[in-house]
Amino acid sequence: MLALAYGVGLLFVPEEEAASREALSILREEGLREEELEQARRLLAVYGQSYWLVPLVALAVLGWQAAGA
């Protein structure tokens, strides 16, 4: 189950990055000012980084189980 979570988690990372780029493009088209776009860019970057948590936690738990703990 954890290996599946690891694999699925890795699949979502590129999707999230593509969605973030598209969101920024839409916001730019809507006429947001540059400082607002920068704030949105930072927020989307943080959200994108959170998608790495699922595969990292799954990998850590797999390693923990493999060590026999």
C-alpha positions, 0 to 999 in steps of 0.5 A: 500500500505504501509503495502504491502511495509513493508511486501515485504521489510521484505522478501528481508532482508534474501535474501540480507543476503544470496546473500552477503554470496554467494558473499563473497564465490565467491570472496574468491574462486577468490583469493582475499587477506584477506584485500580485503575480509574484505573491501568487507565484510564491503561494503556488510554489509552496503548494507545489512543494507540499505534493512532495510530502506524500512520496517522501513520507511513504518512502520514509515509512517503507524504509522504516519497515524494511529496517524491521522497526 
